[in-house]
Amino acid sequence: MLNHGLGQPLLGTDTGYFQVAFPGPGDNLDRIRVPETRLLVTPAVEARLNDRQKRMVSLLAQGEELTSRRREQEFGLGKKRGKGTIDPLRSEEQDLIVR
């Protein structure tokens, strides 16, 4: 839903039953987005990234190279911590970068 400009579903049990409400755009139809097929990072994926990962993905999207030396210099990350920051971006779930 985030990819389309809508909020998260609302979950509740206040009536004694499990409820799921899917909020629409209301009167603000400009909120609705149709994702571009070439969009590298969808809003749903971006919401799960920390600031450091967002900056790394931004550099990569601009065609820049992100070596371990550059991660150490620009982000203050040693090998172990740098690997822990970038590995989730390589995972099958995220699939944002390739080696």
Secondary structure, 3 states (H helix, E strand, C coil): CHHHCCCCCEEECCCCCCEEECCCCCCCHHHCCCCCCCCCCCHHHHCCCCHHHHHHHHHHHCCCCCCHHHHHHHHCCCHHHHHHHHHHHHCCCCCCCCC
